[in-house]
Amino acid sequence: MKRHLHNVLTYFTHPITNAVSEGLNSKIQTIKKMAYGFPNPEHFKTAIFFHCGGLDIYPC
C-alpha cells in the first residue's frame, strides 16, 4: 500500500481512470471470441462498430 499511496492520492486531485477504455477493450475481446471464423477482417470491424457504436437497429 505504501508504494502506491502517492498514486492513490493523485486520483483525488485528478479523478481520471482508464475504466472506459478497459471496458471497451473487454467488449471487443468478447466480440473477437464470438467472431472466430469470420471470413475477413471487415466483418469483424463491422461487428465492433455494431456492438460498440451505439447504433439503433430500429431507427424511426
Phi and psi restraints in degrees (value plus and minus 20) as a CYANA .aco file:
   2 LYS   PHI     -83.5   -43.5
   2 LYS   PSI     -53.8   -13.8
   3 ARG   PHI     -86.2   -46.2
   3 ARG   PSI     -49.7    -9.7
   4 HIS   PHI    -125.2   -85.2
   4 HIS   PSI     -17.1    22.9
   5 LEU   PHI     -78.1   -38.1
   5 LEU   PSI     -62.7   -22.7
   6 HIS   PHI     -79.8   -39.8
   6 HIS   PSI     -63.6   -23.6
   7 ASN   PHI     -86.9   -46.9
   7 ASN   PSI     -57.6   -17.6
   8 VAL   PHI     -84.8   -44.8
   8 VAL   PSI     -64.4   -24.4
   9 LEU   PHI     -87.7   -47.7
   9 LEU   PSI     -52.1   -12.1
  10 THR   PHI     -83.2   -43.2
  10 THR   PSI     -52.8   -12.8
  11 TYR   PHI     -78.7   -38.7
  11 TYR   PSI     -57.3   -17.3
  12 PHE   PHI     -90.6   -50.6
  12 PHE   PSI     -45.0    -5.0
  13 THR   PHI    -102.0   -62.0
  13 THR   PSI     -61.5   -21.5
  14 HIS   PHI    -148.7  -108.7
  14 HIS   PSI      68.1   108.1
  15 PRO   PHI     -94.9   -54.9
  15 PRO   PSI      50.4    90.4
  16 ILE   PHI    -141.1  -101.1
  16 ILE   PSI     111.2   151.2
  17 THR   PHI    -150.9  -110.9
  17 THR   PSI     151.8   191.8
  18 ASN   PHI    -121.9   -81.9
  18 ASN   PSI       3.6    43.6
  19 ALA   PHI     -81.9   -41.9
  19 ALA   PSI     -59.6   -19.6
  20 VAL   PHI     -85.5   -45.5
  20 VAL   PSI     -65.5   -25.5
  21 SER   PHI     -87.0   -47.0
  21 SER   PSI     -55.5   -15.5
  22 GLU   PHI     -86.8   -46.8
  22 GLU   PSI     -59.7   -19.7
  23 GLY   PHI     -84.5   -44.5
  23 GLY   PSI     -62.6   -22.6
  24 LEU   PHI     -84.9   -44.9
  24 LEU   PSI     -61.6   -21.6
  25 ASN   PHI     -82.3   -42.3
  25 ASN   PSI     -60.7   -20.7
  26 SER   PHI     -82.6   -42.6
  26 SER   PSI     -62.1   -22.1
  27 LYS   PHI     -84.4   -44.4
  27 LYS   PSI     -61.5   -21.5
  28 ILE   PHI     -85.6   -45.6
  28 ILE   PSI     -58.8   -18.8
  29 GLN   PHI     -84.7   -44.7
  29 GLN   PSI     -56.3   -16.3
  30 THR   PHI     -86.0   -46.0
  30 THR   PSI     -62.4   -22.4
  31 ILE   PHI     -82.6   -42.6
  31 ILE   PSI     -58.8   -18.8
  32 LYS   PHI     -81.4   -41.4
  32 LYS   PSI     -61.6   -21.6
  33 LYS   PHI     -85.3   -45.3
  33 LYS   PSI     -60.9   -20.9
  34 MET   PHI     -91.2   -51.2
  34 MET   PSI     -48.0    -8.0
  35 ALA   PHI    -108.0   -68.0
  35 ALA   PSI     -12.7    27.3
  36 TYR   PHI     -77.4   -37.4
  36 TYR   PSI     104.9   144.9
  37 GLY   PHI      80.2   120.2
  37 GLY   PSI     -20.1    19.9
  38 PHE   PHI     -80.7   -40.7
  38 PHE   PSI     116.9   156.9
  39 PRO   PHI     -87.4   -47.4
  39 PRO   PSI     -44.6    -4.6
  40 ASN   PHI    -171.1  -131.1
  40 ASN   PSI     143.0   183.0
  41 PRO   PHI     -84.9   -44.9
  41 PRO   PSI     -43.2    -3.2
  42 GLU   PHI     -83.4   -43.4
  42 GLU   PSI     -57.6   -17.6
  43 HIS   PHI     -86.5   -46.5
  43 HIS   PSI     -57.4   -17.4
  44 PHE   PHI     -85.0   -45.0
  44 PHE   PSI     -64.6   -24.6
  45 LYS   PHI     -82.3   -42.3
  45 LYS   PSI     -60.8   -20.8
  46 THR   PHI     -83.3   -43.3
  46 THR   PSI     -60.9   -20.9
  47 ALA   PHI     -83.2   -43.2
  47 ALA   PSI     -59.2   -19.2
  48 ILE   PHI     -83.8   -43.8
  48 ILE   PSI     -67.0   -27.0
  49 PHE   PHI     -81.9   -41.9
  49 PHE   PSI     -58.8   -18.8
  50 PHE   PHI     -85.5   -45.5
  50 PHE   PSI     -66.8   -26.8
  51 HIS   PHI    -101.8   -61.8
  51 HIS   PSI     -49.3    -9.3
  52 CYS   PHI    -127.5   -87.5
  52 CYS   PSI     -29.9    10.1
  53 GLY   PHI    -107.4   -67.4
  53 GLY   PSI     -25.0    15.0
  54 GLY   PHI      50.5    90.5
  54 GLY   PSI      10.5    50.5
  55 LEU   PHI     -94.2   -54.2
  55 LEU   PSI     125.0   165.0
  56 ASP   PHI    -117.6   -77.6
  56 ASP   PSI      96.2   136.2
  57 ILE   PHI     -97.0   -57.0
  57 ILE   PSI     -31.8     8.2
  58 TYR   PHI    -144.8  -104.8
  58 TYR   PSI      50.3    90.3
  59 PRO   PHI     -87.7   -47.7
  59 PRO   PSI     129.1   169.1
